[in-house]
């Protein structure tokens, strides 16, 4: 029985293995990118809420210092 090594593979089978490896790598890269993008989006939402809360707090604080006209 022959040992199958990369040097004596059927060319079509070798191409199939290479394409399968490339597709698997692309899927892993997409999953990692989606995970990182989710982290970035959550951080952006948290930052937007924090900045919005700070602006609203400053707006309320500034209004209370206005003189009352009677």
mmCIF file as Biopython writes it, N, C-alpha, C and O atoms, coordinates in Angstrom:
data_model
#
loop_
_atom_site.group_PDB
_atom_site.id
_atom_site.type_symbol
_atom_site.label_atom_id
_atom_site.label_alt_id
_atom_site.label_comp_id
_atom_site.label_asym_id
_atom_site.label_entity_id
_atom_site.label_seq_id
_atom_site.pdbx_PDB_ins_code
_atom_site.Cartn_x
_atom_site.Cartn_y
_atom_site.Cartn_z
_atom_site.occupancy
_atom_site.B_iso_or_equiv
_atom_site.auth_seq_id
_atom_site.auth_asym_id
_atom_site.pdbx_PDB_model_num
ATOM 1   N N  . UNK A ? 1  ? 0.840   -1.184 0.000  1.0 0.0 1  A 1 
ATOM 2   C CA . UNK A ? 1  ? 0.000   0.000  0.000  1.0 0.0 1  A 1 
ATOM 3   C C  . UNK A ? 1  ? 0.882   1.245  0.000  1.0 0.0 1  A 1 
ATOM 4   O O  . UNK A ? 1  ? 1.898   1.303  0.693  1.0 0.0 1  A 1 
ATOM 5   N N  . UNK A ? 2  ? 0.479   2.235  -0.787 1.0 0.0 2  A 1 
ATOM 6   C CA . UNK A ? 2  ? 1.251   3.468  -0.917 1.0 0.0 2  A 1 
ATOM 7   C C  . UNK A ? 2  ? 0.933   4.442  0.204  1.0 0.0 2  A 1 
ATOM 8   O O  . UNK A ? 2  ? -0.213  4.558  0.637  1.0 0.0 2  A 1 
ATOM 9   N N  . UNK A ? 3  ? 1.951   5.133  0.664  1.0 0.0 3  A 1 
ATOM 10  C CA . UNK A ? 3  ? 1.733   6.235  1.597  1.0 0.0 3  A 1 
ATOM 11  C C  . UNK A ? 3  ? 1.341   7.475  0.805  1.0 0.0 3  A 1 
ATOM 12  O O  . UNK A ? 3  ? 1.951   7.782  -0.219 1.0 0.0 3  A 1 
ATOM 13  N N  . UNK A ? 4  ? 0.328   8.182  1.276  1.0 0.0 4  A 1 
ATOM 14  C CA . UNK A ? 4  ? -0.118  9.394  0.589  1.0 0.0 4  A 1 
ATOM 15  C C  . UNK A ? 4  ? 0.566   10.579 1.246  1.0 0.0 4  A 1 
ATOM 16  O O  . UNK A ? 4  ? 0.326   10.882 2.415  1.0 0.0 4  A 1 
ATOM 17  N N  . UNK A ? 5  ? 1.408   11.237 0.491  1.0 0.0 5  A 1 
ATOM 18  C CA . UNK A ? 5  ? 2.078   12.445 0.963  1.0 0.0 5  A 1 
ATOM 19  C C  . UNK A ? 5  ? 1.707   13.582 0.031  1.0 0.0 5  A 1 
ATOM 20  O O  . UNK A ? 5  ? 1.234   13.335 -1.079 1.0 0.0 5  A 1 
ATOM 21  N N  . UNK A ? 6  ? 1.909   14.821 0.453  1.0 0.0 6  A 1 
ATOM 22  C CA . UNK A ? 6  ? 1.537   15.948 -0.405 1.0 0.0 6  A 1 
ATOM 23  C C  . UNK A ? 6  ? 2.218   15.929 -1.770 1.0 0.0 6  A 1 
ATOM 24  O O  . UNK A ? 6  ? 1.689   16.499 -2.724 1.0 0.0 6  A 1 
ATOM 25  N N  . UNK A ? 7  ? 3.383   15.286 -1.883 1.0 0.0 7  A 1 
ATOM 26  C CA . UNK A ? 7  ? 4.082   15.298 -3.169 1.0 0.0 7  A 1 
ATOM 27  C C  . UNK A ? 7  ? 3.418   14.395 -4.196 1.0 0.0 7  A 1 
ATOM 28  O O  . UNK A ? 7  ? 3.521   14.669 -5.391 1.0 0.0 7  A 1 
ATOM 29  N N  . UNK A ? 8  ? 2.735   13.317 -3.777 1.0 0.0 8  A 1 
ATOM 30  C CA . UNK A ? 8  ? 2.131   12.415 -4.755 1.0 0.0 8  A 1 
ATOM 31  C C  . UNK A ? 8  ? 0.605   12.399 -4.661 1.0 0.0 8  A 1 
ATOM 32  O O  . UNK A ? 8  ? -0.023  11.398 -5.005 1.0 0.0 8  A 1 
ATOM 33  N N  . UNK A ? 9  ? 0.001   13.502 -4.197 1.0 0.0 9  A 1 
ATOM 34  C CA . UNK A ? 9  ? -1.459  13.602 -4.170 1.0 0.0 9  A 1 
ATOM 35  C C  . UNK A ? 9  ? -1.986  13.813 -5.581 1.0 0.0 9  A 1 
ATOM 36  O O  . UNK A ? 9  ? -1.302  14.348 -6.454 1.0 0.0 9  A 1 
ATOM 37  N N  . UNK A ? 10 ? -3.201  13.382 -5.771 1.0 0.0 10 A 1 
ATOM 38  C CA . UNK A ? 10 ? -3.893  13.728 -7.006 1.0 0.0 10 A 1 
ATOM 39  C C  . UNK A ? 10 ? -4.005  15.250 -7.053 1.0 0.0 10 A 1 
ATOM 40  O O  . UNK A ? 10 ? -4.392  15.849 -6.050 1.0 0.0 10 A 1 
ATOM 41  N N  . UNK A ? 11 ? -3.684  15.904 -8.174 1.0 0.0 11 A 1 
ATOM 42  C CA . UNK A ? 11 ? -3.729  17.377 -8.229 1.0 0.0 11 A 1 
ATOM 43  C C  . UNK A ? 11 ? -5.094  17.956 -7.866 1.0 0.0 11 A 1 
ATOM 44  O O  . UNK A ? 11 ? -5.176  19.010 -7.234 1.0 0.0 11 A 1 
ATOM 45  N N  . UNK A ? 12 ? -6.157  17.272 -8.261 1.0 0.0 12 A 1 
ATOM 46  C CA . UNK A ? 12 ? -7.496  17.762 -7.927 1.0 0.0 12 A 1 
ATOM 47  C C  . UNK A ? 12 ? -7.736  17.670 -6.426 1.0 0.0 12 A 1 
ATOM 48  O O  . UNK A ? 12 ? -8.312  18.581 -5.831 1.0 0.0 12 A 1 
ATOM 49  N N  . UNK A ? 13 ? -7.300  16.583 -5.815 1.0 0.0 13 A 1 
ATOM 50  C CA . UNK A ? 13 ? -7.463  16.424 -4.373 1.0 0.0 13 A 1 
ATOM 51  C C  . UNK A ? 13 ? -6.617  17.447 -3.621 1.0 0.0 13 A 1 
ATOM 52  O O  . UNK A ? 13 ? -7.058  18.001 -2.614 1.0 0.0 13 A 1 
ATOM 53  N N  . UNK A ? 14 ? -5.415  17.695 -4.105 1.0 0.0 14 A 1 
ATOM 54  C CA . UNK A ? 14 ? -4.562  18.708 -3.487 1.0 0.0 14 A 1 
ATOM 55  C C  . UNK A ? 14 ? -5.193  20.088 -3.553 1.0 0.0 14 A 1 
ATOM 56  O O  . UNK A ? 14 ? -5.159  20.839 -2.578 1.0 0.0 14 A 1 
ATOM 57  N N  . UNK A ? 15 ? -5.770  20.424 -4.705 1.0 0.0 15 A 1 
ATOM 58  C CA . UNK A ? 15 ? -6.447  21.716 -4.858 1.0 0.0 15 A 1 
ATOM 59  C C  . UNK A ? 15 ? -7.652  21.804 -3.925 1.0 0.0 15 A 1 
ATOM 60  O O  . UNK A ? 15 ? -7.896  22.846 -3.316 1.0 0.0 15 A 1 
ATOM 61  N N  . UNK A ? 16 ? -8.408  20.699 -3.816 1.0 0.0 16 A 1 
ATOM 62  C CA . UNK A ? 16 ? -9.569  20.671 -2.929 1.0 0.0 16 A 1 
ATOM 63  C C  . UNK A ? 16 ? -9.149  20.905 -1.480 1.0 0.0 16 A 1 
ATOM 64  O O  . UNK A ? 16 ? -9.810  21.646 -0.752 1.0 0.0 16 A 1 
ATOM 65  N N  . UNK A ? 17 ? -8.060  20.280 -1.064 1.0 0.0 17 A 1 
ATOM 66  C CA . UNK A ? 17 ? -7.588  20.446 0.316  1.0 0.0 17 A 1 
ATOM 67  C C  . UNK A ? 17 ? -7.153  21.887 0.555  1.0 0.0 17 A 1 
ATOM 68  O O  . UNK A ? 17 ? -7.451  22.460 1.603  1.0 0.0 17 A 1 
ATOM 69  N N  . UNK A ? 18 ? -6.446  22.477 -0.414 1.0 0.0 18 A 1 
ATOM 70  C CA . UNK A ? 18 ? -6.014  23.871 -0.269 1.0 0.0 18 A 1 
ATOM 71  C C  . UNK A ? 18 ? -7.214  24.810 -0.192 1.0 0.0 18 A 1 
ATOM 72  O O  . UNK A ? 18 ? -7.251  25.707 0.651  1.0 0.0 18 A 1 
ATOM 73  N N  . UNK A ? 19 ? -8.193  24.607 -1.068 1.0 0.0 19 A 1 
ATOM 74  C CA . UNK A ? 19 ? -9.379  25.471 -1.054 1.0 0.0 19 A 1 
ATOM 75  C C  . UNK A ? 19 ? -10.166 25.308 0.239  1.0 0.0 19 A 1 
ATOM 76  O O  . UNK A ? 19 ? -10.684 26.283 0.783  1.0 0.0 19 A 1 
ATOM 77  N N  . UNK A ? 20 ? -10.255 24.078 0.731  1.0 0.0 20 A 1 
ATOM 78  C CA . UNK A ? 20 ? -10.955 23.836 1.991  1.0 0.0 20 A 1 
ATOM 79  C C  . UNK A ? 20 ? -10.250 24.549 3.142  1.0 0.0 20 A 1 
ATOM 80  O O  . UNK A ? 20 ? -10.903 25.131 4.008  1.0 0.0 20 A 1 
ATOM 81  N N  . UNK A ? 21 ? -8.924  24.503 3.151  1.0 0.0 21 A 1 
ATOM 82  C CA . UNK A ? 21 ? -8.171  25.189 4.203  1.0 0.0 21 A 1 
ATOM 83  C C  . UNK A ? 21 ? -8.368  26.700 4.110  1.0 0.0 21 A 1 
ATOM 84  O O  . UNK A ? 21 ? -8.505  27.368 5.135  1.0 0.0 21 A 1 
ATOM 85  N N  . UNK A ? 22 ? -8.384  27.244 2.898  1.0 0.0 22 A 1 
ATOM 86  C CA . UNK A ? 22 ? -8.580  28.688 2.721  1.0 0.0 22 A 1 
ATOM 87  C C  . UNK A ? 22 ? -9.968  29.105 3.186  1.0 0.0 22 A 1 
ATOM 88  O O  . UNK A ? 22 ? -10.117 30.127 3.855  1.0 0.0 22 A 1 
ATOM 89  N N  . UNK A ? 23 ? -10.983 28.324 2.838  1.0 0.0 23 A 1 
ATOM 90  C CA . UNK A ? 23 ? -12.355 28.644 3.251  1.0 0.0 23 A 1 
ATOM 91  C C  . UNK A ? 23 ? -12.492 28.541 4.770  1.0 0.0 23 A 1 
ATOM 92  O O  . UNK A ? 23 ? -13.145 29.384 5.386  1.0 0.0 23 A 1 
ATOM 93  N N  . UNK A ? 24 ? -11.894 27.532 5.373  1.0 0.0 24 A 1 
ATOM 94  C CA . UNK A ? 24 ? -11.952 27.393 6.834  1.0 0.0 24 A 1 
ATOM 95  C C  . UNK A ? 24 ? -11.262 28.570 7.512  1.0 0.0 24 A 1 
ATOM 96  O O  . UNK A ? 24 ? -11.763 29.090 8.508  1.0 0.0 24 A 1 
ATOM 97  N N  . UNK A ? 25 ? -10.126 28.990 6.987  1.0 0.0 25 A 1 
ATOM 98  C CA . UNK A ? 25 ? -9.417  30.142 7.543  1.0 0.0 25 A 1 
ATOM 99  C C  . UNK A ? 25 ? -10.248 31.415 7.391  1.0 0.0 25 A 1 
ATOM 100 O O  . UNK A ? 25 ? -10.295 32.240 8.304  1.0 0.0 25 A 1 
ATOM 101 N N  . UNK A ? 26 ? -10.903 31.576 6.242  1.0 0.0 26 A 1 
ATOM 102 C CA . UNK A ? 26 ? -11.746 32.754 6.025  1.0 0.0 26 A 1 
ATOM 103 C C  . UNK A ? 26 ? -12.913 32.780 7.009  1.0 0.0 26 A 1 
ATOM 104 O O  . UNK A ? 26 ? -13.275 33.846 7.509  1.0 0.0 26 A 1 
ATOM 105 N N  . UNK A ? 27 ? -13.501 31.629 7.290  1.0 0.0 27 A 1 
ATOM 106 C CA . UNK A ? 27 ? -14.611 31.562 8.242  1.0 0.0 27 A 1 
ATOM 107 C C  . UNK A ? 27 ? -14.130 31.941 9.642  1.0 0.0 27 A 1 
ATOM 108 O O  . UNK A ? 27 ? -14.816 32.676 10.352 1.0 0.0 27 A 1 
ATOM 109 N N  . UNK A ? 28 ? -12.969 31.452 10.041 1.0 0.0 28 A 1 
ATOM 110 C CA . UNK A ? 28 ? -12.421 31.793 11.357 1.0 0.0 28 A 1 
ATOM 111 C C  . UNK A ? 28 ? -12.150 33.291 11.443 1.0 0.0 28 A 1 
ATOM 112 O O  . UNK A ? 28 ? -12.455 33.918 12.458 1.0 0.0 28 A 1 
ATOM 113 N N  . UNK A ? 29 ? -11.579 33.870 10.385 1.0 0.0 29 A 1 
ATOM 114 C CA . UNK A ? 29 ? -11.304 35.311 10.369 1.0 0.0 29 A 1 
ATOM 115 C C  . UNK A ? 29 ? -12.600 36.105 10.479 1.0 0.0 29 A 1 
ATOM 116 O O  . UNK A ? 29 ? -12.650 37.100 11.203 1.0 0.0 29 A 1 
ATOM 117 N N  . UNK A ? 30 ? -13.643 35.686 9.779  1.0 0.0 30 A 1 
ATOM 118 C CA . UNK A ? 30 ? -14.930 36.387 9.858  1.0 0.0 30 A 1 
ATOM 119 C C  . UNK A ? 30 ? -15.534 36.294 11.258 1.0 0.0 30 A 1 
ATOM 120 O O  . UNK A ? 30 ? -16.100 37.270 11.749 1.0 0.0 30 A 1 
ATOM 121 N N  . UNK A ? 31 ? -15.423 35.149 11.897 1.0 0.0 31 A 1 
ATOM 122 C CA . UNK A ? 31 ? -15.969 34.997 13.252 1.0 0.0 31 A 1 
ATOM 123 C C  . UNK A ? 31 ? -15.215 35.899 14.226 1.0 0.0 31 A 1 
ATOM 124 O O  . UNK A ? 31 ? -15.829 36.557 15.065 1.0 0.0 31 A 1 
ATOM 125 N N  . UNK A ? 32 ? -13.892 35.931 14.120 1.0 0.0 32 A 1 
ATOM 126 C CA . UNK A ? 32 ? -13.094 36.795 15.001 1.0 0.0 32 A 1 
ATOM 127 C C  . UNK A ? 32 ? -13.415 38.261 14.742 1.0 0.0 32 A 1 
ATOM 128 O O  . UNK A ? 32 ? -13.545 39.045 15.682 1.0 0.0 32 A 1 
ATOM 129 N N  . UNK A ? 33 ? -13.543 38.640 13.459 1.0 0.0 33 A 1 
ATOM 130 C CA . UNK A ? 33 ? -13.867 40.031 13.121 1.0 0.0 33 A 1 
ATOM 131 C C  . UNK A ? 33 ? -15.244 40.415 13.657 1.0 0.0 33 A 1 
ATOM 132 O O  . UNK A ? 33 ? -15.424 41.528 14.151 1.0 0.0 33 A 1 
ATOM 133 N N  . UNK A ? 34 ? -16.210 39.514 13.568 1.0 0.0 34 A 1 
ATOM 134 C CA . UNK A ? 34 ? -17.547 39.804 14.087 1.0 0.0 34 A 1 
ATOM 135 C C  . UNK A ? 34 ? -17.507 39.977 15.605 1.0 0.0 34 A 1 
ATOM 136 O O  . UNK A ? 34 ? -18.181 40.853 16.146 1.0 0.0 34 A 1 
ATOM 137 N N  . UNK A ? 35 ? -16.732 39.158 16.284 1.0 0.0 35 A 1 
ATOM 138 C CA . UNK A ? 35 ? -16.604 39.268 17.741 1.0 0.0 35 A 1 
ATOM 139 C C  . UNK A ? 35 ? -15.981 40.606 18.127 1.0 0.0 35 A 1 
ATOM 140 O O  . UNK A ? 35 ? -16.456 41.275 19.044 1.0 0.0 35 A 1 
ATOM 141 N N  . UNK A ? 36 ? -14.911 40.994 17.422 1.0 0.0 36 A 1 
ATOM 142 C CA . UNK A ? 36 ? -14.258 42.271 17.712 1.0 0.0 36 A 1 
ATOM 143 C C  . UNK A ? 36 ? -15.181 43.441 17.387 1.0 0.0 36 A 1 
ATOM 144 O O  . UNK A ? 36 ? -15.212 44.431 18.118 1.0 0.0 36 A 1 
ATOM 145 N N  . UNK A ? 37 ? -15.932 43.329 16.294 1.0 0.0 37 A 1 
ATOM 146 C CA . UNK A ? 37 ? -16.861 44.395 15.923 1.0 0.0 37 A 1 
ATOM 147 C C  . UNK A ? 37 ? -17.958 44.536 16.971 1.0 0.0 37 A 1 
ATOM 148 O O  . UNK A ? 37 ? -18.391 45.647 17.276 1.0 0.0 37 A 1 
ATOM 149 N N  . UNK A ? 38 ? -18.406 43.408 17.523 1.0 0.0 38 A 1 
ATOM 150 C CA . UNK A ? 38 ? -19.423 43.464 18.573 1.0 0.0 38 A 1 
ATOM 151 C C  . UNK A ? 38 ? -18.881 44.188 19.798 1.0 0.0 38 A 1 
ATOM 152 O O  . UNK A ? 38 ? -19.589 44.986 20.412 1.0 0.0 38 A 1 
ATOM 153 N N  . UNK A ? 39 ? -17.640 43.919 20.153 1.0 0.0 39 A 1 
ATOM 154 C CA . UNK A ? 39 ? -17.026 44.602 21.295 1.0 0.0 39 A 1 
ATOM 155 C C  . UNK A ? 39 ? -16.931 46.100 21.027 1.0 0.0 39 A 1 
ATOM 156 O O  . UNK A ? 39 ? -17.225 46.909 21.907 1.0 0.0 39 A 1 
ATOM 157 N N  . UNK A ? 40 ? -16.521 46.471 19.814 1.0 0.0 40 A 1 
ATOM 158 C CA . UNK A ? 40 ? -16.398 47.893 19.458 1.0 0.0 40 A 1 
ATOM 159 C C  . UNK A ? 40 ? -17.761 48.570 19.493 1.0 0.0 40 A 1 
ATOM 160 O O  . UNK A ? 40 ? -17.875 49.694 19.981 1.0 0.0 40 A 1 
ATOM 161 N N  . UNK A ? 41 ? -18.796 47.910 18.985 1.0 0.0 41 A 1 
ATOM 162 C CA . UNK A ? 41 ? -20.136 48.507 18.993 1.0 0.0 41 A 1 
ATOM 163 C C  . UNK A ? 41 ? -20.658 48.682 20.418 1.0 0.0 41 A 1 
ATOM 164 O O  . UNK A ? 41 ? -21.260 49.709 20.731 1.0 0.0 41 A 1 
ATOM 165 N N  . UNK A ? 42 ? -20.437 47.704 21.273 1.0 0.0 42 A 1 
ATOM 166 C CA . UNK A ? 42 ? -20.882 47.823 22.667 1.0 0.0 42 A 1 
ATOM 167 C C  . UNK A ? 42 ? -20.137 48.964 23.353 1.0 0.0 42 A 1 
ATOM 168 O O  . UNK A ? 42 ? -20.733 49.726 24.114 1.0 0.0 42 A 1 
ATOM 169 N N  . UNK A ? 43 ? -18.834 49.084 23.087 1.0 0.0 43 A 1 
ATOM 170 C CA . UNK A ? 43 ? -18.061 50.181 23.673 1.0 0.0 43 A 1 
ATOM 171 C C  . UNK A ? 43 ? -18.560 51.529 23.172 1.0 0.0 43 A 1 
ATOM 172 O O  . UNK A ? 43 ? -18.606 52.494 23.935 1.0 0.0 43 A 1 
ATOM 173 N N  . UNK A ? 44 ? -18.937 51.605 21.893 1.0 0.0 44 A 1 
ATOM 174 C CA . UNK A ? 44 ? -19.454 52.861 21.341 1.0 0.0 44 A 1 
ATOM 175 C C  . UNK A ? 44 ? -20.787 53.230 21.980 1.0 0.0 44 A 1 
ATOM 176 O O  . UNK A ? 44 ? -21.030 54.402 22.267 1.0 0.0 44 A 1 
ATOM 177 N N  . UNK A ? 45 ? -21.650 52.247 22.207 1.0 0.0 45 A 1 
ATOM 178 C CA . UNK A ? 45 ? -22.944 52.522 22.844 1.0 0.0 45 A 1 
ATOM 179 C C  . UNK A ? 45 ? -22.734 52.986 24.282 1.0 0.0 45 A 1 
ATOM 180 O O  . UNK A ? 45 ? -23.381 53.934 24.727 1.0 0.0 45 A 1 
ATOM 181 N N  . UNK A ? 46 ? -21.840 52.329 25.007 1.0 0.0 46 A 1 
ATOM 182 C CA . UNK A ? 46 ? -21.566 52.732 26.387 1.0 0.0 46 A 1 
ATOM 183 C C  . UNK A ? 46 ? -21.003 54.149 26.422 1.0 0.0 46 A 1 
ATOM 184 O O  . UNK A ? 46 ? -21.390 54.951 27.272 1.0 0.0 46 A 1 
ATOM 185 N N  . UNK A ? 47 ? -20.093 54.461 25.502 1.0 0.0 47 A 1 
ATOM 186 C CA . UNK A ? 47 ? -19.518 55.809 25.450 1.0 0.0 47 A 1 
ATOM 187 C C  . UNK A ? 47 ? -20.585 56.841 25.101 1.0 0.0 47 A 1 
ATOM 188 O O  . UNK A ? 47 ? -20.596 57.930 25.675 1.0 0.0 47 A 1 
ATOM 189 N N  . UNK A ? 48 ? -21.480 56.517 24.172 1.0 0.0 48 A 1 
ATOM 190 C CA . UNK A ? 48 ? -22.543 57.452 23.800 1.0 0.0 48 A 1 
ATOM 191 C C  . UNK A ? 48 ? -23.474 57.712 24.979 1.0 0.0 48 A 1 
ATOM 192 O O  . UNK A ? 48 ? -23.875 58.853 25.209 1.0 0.0 48 A 1 
ATOM 193 N N  . UNK A ? 49 ? -23.820 56.674 25.725 1.0 0.0 49 A 1 
ATOM 194 C CA . UNK A ? 49 ? -24.684 56.850 26.895 1.0 0.0 49 A 1 
ATOM 195 C C  . UNK A ? 49 ? -23.974 57.691 27.955 1.0 0.0 49 A 1 
ATOM 196 O O  . UNK A ? 49 ? -24.592 58.555 28.577 1.0 0.0 49 A 1 
ATOM 197 N N  . UNK A ? 50 ? -22.686 57.442 28.163 1.0 0.0 50 A 1 
ATOM 198 C CA . UNK A ? 50 ? -21.944 58.207 29.169 1.0 0.0 50 A 1 
ATOM 199 C C  . UNK A ? 50 ? -21.845 59.679 28.776 1.0 0.0 50 A 1 
ATOM 200 O O  . UNK A ? 50 ? -22.070 60.556 29.610 1.0 0.0 50 A 1 
ATOM 201 N N  . UNK A ? 51 ? -21.514 59.959 27.522 1.0 0.0 51 A 1 
ATOM 202 C CA . UNK A ? 51 ? -21.406 61.350 27.063 1.0 0.0 51 A 1 
ATOM 203 C C  . UNK A ? 51 ? -22.772 62.025 27.091 1.0 0.0 51 A 1 
ATOM 204 O O  . UNK A ? 51 ? -22.880 63.186 27.485 1.0 0.0 51 A 1 
ATOM 205 N N  . UNK A ? 52 ? -23.812 61.313 26.679 1.0 0.0 52 A 1 
ATOM 206 C CA . UNK A ? 52 ? -25.166 61.873 26.729 1.0 0.0 52 A 1 
ATOM 207 C C  . UNK A ? 52 ? -25.592 62.191 28.147 1.0 0.0 52 A 1 
ATOM 208 O O  . UNK A ? 52 ? -26.167 63.250 28.402 1.0 0.0 52 A 1 
ATOM 209 N N  . UNK A ? 53 ? -25.319 61.291 29.068 1.0 0.0 53 A 1 
ATOM 210 C CA . UNK A ? 53 ? -25.647 61.551 30.468 1.0 0.0 53 A 1 
ATOM 211 C C  . UNK A ? 53 ? -24.884 62.737 31.021 1.0 0.0 53 A 1 
ATOM 212 O O  . UNK A ? 53 ? -25.440 63.535 31.775 1.0 0.0 53 A 1 
ATOM 213 N N  . UNK A ? 54 ? -23.620 62.863 30.657 1.0 0.0 54 A 1 
ATOM 214 C CA . UNK A ? 54 ? -22.816 64.001 31.102 1.0 0.0 54 A 1 
ATOM 215 C C  . UNK A ? 54 ? -23.372 65.312 30.547 1.0 0.0 54 A 1 
ATOM 216 O O  . UNK A ? 54 ? -23.448 66.309 31.266 1.0 0.0 54 A 1 
ATOM 217 N N  . UNK A ? 55 ? -23.760 65.313 29.276 1.0 0.0 55 A 1 
ATOM 218 C CA . UNK A ? 55 ? -24.311 66.535 28.674 1.0 0.0 55 A 1 
ATOM 219 C C  . UNK A ? 55 ? -25.650 66.913 29.304 1.0 0.0 55 A 1 
ATOM 220 O O  . UNK A ? 55 ? -25.906 68.089 29.560 1.0 0.0 55 A 1 
ATOM 221 N N  . UNK A ? 56 ? -26.499 65.928 29.553 1.0 0.0 56 A 1 
ATOM 222 C CA . UNK A ? 56 ? -27.791 66.209 30.194 1.0 0.0 56 A 1 
ATOM 223 C C  . UNK A ? 56 ? -27.572 66.724 31.615 1.0 0.0 56 A 1 
ATOM 224 O O  . UNK A ? 56 ? -28.258 67.649 32.050 1.0 0.0 56 A 1 
ATOM 225 N N  . UNK A ? 57 ? -26.624 66.132 32.337 1.0 0.0 57 A 1 
ATOM 226 C CA . UNK A ? 57 ? -26.317 66.593 33.693 1.0 0.0 57 A 1 
ATOM 227 C C  . UNK A ? 57 ? -25.845 68.047 33.671 1.0 0.0 57 A 1 
ATOM 228 O O  . UNK A ? 57 ? -26.284 68.855 34.489 1.0 0.0 57 A 1 
ATOM 229 N N  . UNK A ? 58 ? -24.956 68.380 32.743 1.0 0.0 58 A 1 
ATOM 230 C CA . UNK A ? 58 ? -24.483 69.764 32.635 1.0 0.0 58 A 1 
ATOM 231 C C  . UNK A ? 58 ? -25.603 70.714 32.239 1.0 0.0 58 A 1 
ATOM 232 O O  . UNK A ? 58 ? -25.652 71.845 32.721 1.0 0.0 58 A 1 
ATOM 233 N N  . UNK A ? 59 ? -26.498 70.273 31.372 1.0 0.0 59 A 1 
ATOM 234 C CA . UNK A ? 59 ? -27.620 71.112 30.954 1.0 0.0 59 A 1 
ATOM 235 C C  . UNK A ? 59 ? -28.540 71.401 32.137 1.0 0.0 59 A 1 
ATOM 236 O O  . UNK A ? 59 ? -28.973 72.540 32.315 1.0 0.0 59 A 1 
ATOM 237 N N  . UNK A ? 60 ? -28.840 70.398 32.939 1.0 0.0 60 A 1 
ATOM 238 C CA . UNK A ? 60 ? -29.705 70.594 34.108 1.0 0.0 60 A 1 
ATOM 239 C C  . UNK A ? 60 ? -29.006 71.474 35.142 1.0 0.0 60 A 1 
ATOM 240 O O  . UNK A ? 60 ? -29.635 72.353 35.732 1.0 0.0 60 A 1 
ATOM 241 N N  . UNK A ? 61 ? -27.736 71.252 35.363 1.0 0.0 61 A 1 
ATOM 242 C CA . UNK A ? 61 ? -26.993 72.040 36.338 1.0 0.0 61 A 1 
ATOM 243 C C  . UNK A ? 61 ? -26.899 73.498 35.900 1.0 0.0 61 A 1 
ATOM 244 O O  . UNK A ? 61 ? -27.005 74.402 36.730 1.0 0.0 61 A 1 
ATOM 245 N N  . UNK A ? 62 ? -26.702 73.733 34.617 1.0 0.0 62 A 1 
ATOM 246 C CA . UNK A ? 62 ? -26.597 75.092 34.107 1.0 0.0 62 A 1 
ATOM 247 C C  . UNK A ? 62 ? -27.938 75.820 34.224 1.0 0.0 62 A 1 
ATOM 248 O O  . UNK A ? 62 ? -27.965 77.012 34.527 1.0 0.0 62 A 1 
ATOM 249 N N  . UNK A ? 63 ? -29.044 75.121 33.989 1.0 0.0 63 A 1 
ATOM 250 C CA . UNK A ? 63 ? -30.366 75.754 34.073 1.0 0.0 63 A 1 
ATOM 251 C C  . UNK A ? 63 ? -30.686 76.189 35.495 1.0 0.0 63 A 1 
ATOM 252 O O  . UNK A ? 63 ? -31.351 77.206 35.692 1.0 0.0 63 A 1 
ATOM 253 N N  . UNK A ? 64 ? -30.232 75.450 36.471 1.0 0.0 64 A 1 
ATOM 254 C CA . UNK A ? 64 ? -30.560 75.802 37.853 1.0 0.0 64 A 1 
ATOM 255 C C  . UNK A ? 64 ? -29.834 77.071 38.294 1.0 0.0 64 A 1 
ATOM 256 O O  . UNK A ? 64 ? -30.248 77.689 39.275 1.0 0.0 64 A 1 
ATOM 257 N N  . UNK A ? 65 ? -28.780 77.479 37.615 1.0 0.0 65 A 1 
ATOM 258 C CA . UNK A ? 65 ? -28.039 78.673 37.985 1.0 0.0 65 A 1 
ATOM 259 C C  . UNK A ? 65 ? -28.619 79.937 37.349 1.0 0.0 65 A 1 
ATOM 260 O O  . UNK A ? 65 ? -28.174 81.039 37.668 1.0 0.0 65 A 1 
ATOM 261 N N  . UNK A ? 66 ? -29.591 79.800 36.467 1.0 0.0 66 A 1 
ATOM 262 C CA . UNK A ? 66 ? -30.168 80.977 35.824 1.0 0.0 66 A 1 
ATOM 263 C C  . UNK A ? 66 ? -30.987 81.777 36.840 1.0 0.0 66 A 1 
ATOM 264 O O  . UNK A ? 66 ? -31.661 81.195 37.689 1.0 0.0 66 A 1 
ATOM 265 N N  . UNK A ? 67 ? -30.932 83.087 36.756 1.0 0.0 67 A 1 
ATOM 266 C CA . UNK A ? 67 ? -31.731 83.888 37.698 1.0 0.0 67 A 1 
ATOM 267 C C  . UNK A ? 67 ? -33.226 83.756 37.412 1.0 0.0 67 A 1 
ATOM 268 O O  . UNK A ? 67 ? -33.645 83.590 36.266 1.0 0.0 67 A 1 
ATOM 269 N N  . UNK A ? 68 ? -34.002 83.832 38.461 1.0 0.0 68 A 1 
ATOM 270 C CA . UNK A ? 68 ? -35.453 83.741 38.325 1.0 0.0 68 A 1 
ATOM 271 C C  . UNK A ? 68 ? -35.994 85.145 38.083 1.0 0.0 68 A 1 
ATOM 272 O O  . UNK A ? 68 ? -35.769 86.053 38.883 1.0 0.0 68 A 1 
ATOM 273 N N  . UNK A ? 69 ? -36.714 85.315 36.969 1.0 0.0 69 A 1 
ATOM 274 C CA . UNK A ? 69 ? -37.285 86.629 36.639 1.0 0.0 69 A 1 
ATOM 275 C C  . UNK A ? 69 ? -38.720 86.656 37.142 1.0 0.0 69 A 1 
ATOM 276 O O  . UNK A ? 69 ? -39.533 85.806 36.780 1.0 0.0 69 A 1 
ATOM 277 N N  . UNK A ? 70 ? -39.032 87.672 38.004 1.0 0.0 70 A 1 
ATOM 278 C CA . UNK A ? 70 ? -40.386 87.760 38.561 1.0 0.0 70 A 1 
ATOM 279 C C  . UNK A ? 70 ? -41.040 89.048 38.165 1.0 0.0 70 A 1 
ATOM 280 O O  . UNK A ? 70 ? -42.185 89.300 38.540 1.0 0.0 70 A 1 
#
